[in-house]
C-alpha cells in the first residue's frame, strides 16, 4: 500500500487504469488516510473476513477490518475499499458468512434445503472474529426453519441481526403443473 497524494474521481480513474485501487482507512479520532493498493492483492483482501494489518504512513502498524467494497454496477470491478481501524479491546460490528454443515432431516422426506440469510451481522472483539458461522442443519425437518435466535455462536460473539430472521428452511418442492391436452 502506498499513500495517495492526489485525490478526486479523475485521479481515481487514472489509478484504476494503472492497476491500483483507491483505499480509505478511517481511524479512531484521526483524519482518514487515503491509500492505494495493487489490484492483484484484491482477492486476498476481499476474501479475508478478519483483521488486516496495514503499514501506516508514519512507519507503524494499524489493525483494520474491511467495512465496504464499492463495485462497478455492470462489470462488478472493485472501485474503492473502505477500512476501519480497530482496537483489540473494543467491540466491533461486522458481517460474516453463514455456512451450512450436515444434511437436513427434511431432505430424506423429499424436501429441499434453502438458505435465506447468507451473511449475519455480529458483534465481537476483533480477535474473536470468526471466518464464517457454521450452522448444523441436520435437525431441520420438512416445512421447518432455523432462525437467527436458534444459532449456536462461538463464545464472545453475539448476533446483531434480528433474531426472527430465517437463516435456513426445508420446504417441499413445488409440484410441476401437468400439461393437459
Steps between C-alpha positions, in 0.01 A plus 500: 500500500610850434366839597300693241602860452243578233133458583184527294308292250725579200808388692317190623414402141864557398614276788259222398637509144848455652389191696446671835187527716427799727474417871391711798587403858283661766668524841407564861466876531751554220462631149430239234806375314483468120705213361521287189547126463598282209197338335686166510462494882122546493422127505679459832337804659143441385493137615665571834227552760727581792761752593737648245827645625604806300818700504415858587664793326690592820671159505275335760242227459119530504248223557206548264192320382336532158174693537391559139596418144349721230454314170412604147130420439560322168853357501506427877856637502614631840507881486580593860564341842426639846682367805436580864784509750416286804634459850529148643305589817199665329192319370443526126199423283559310177335262254610137478407226252255230612590145390283186527647178640335161485187382322159620611264230629220630276698415186440128566127574473530673163569853619757749376733702721484872424744753640319829554765700688855486361669755729440559868572826675693431822672687781826381659855595585726515192706201614188282529370570148411165338566439129148362466209392716460124449145379556402138557185458291449128574211568739281692253191296410271540198313835504713627788749783524800611703506861621782730608392453865557122461864530389779378724763771472864478610584630847527877510292546183144636509257544215393855416259385227135463599444167678179435303682490163497160330847366420414155355175326417400162359205516268318248287577553132231668296290256300544526126188591307395217273411593146147391407416447135 
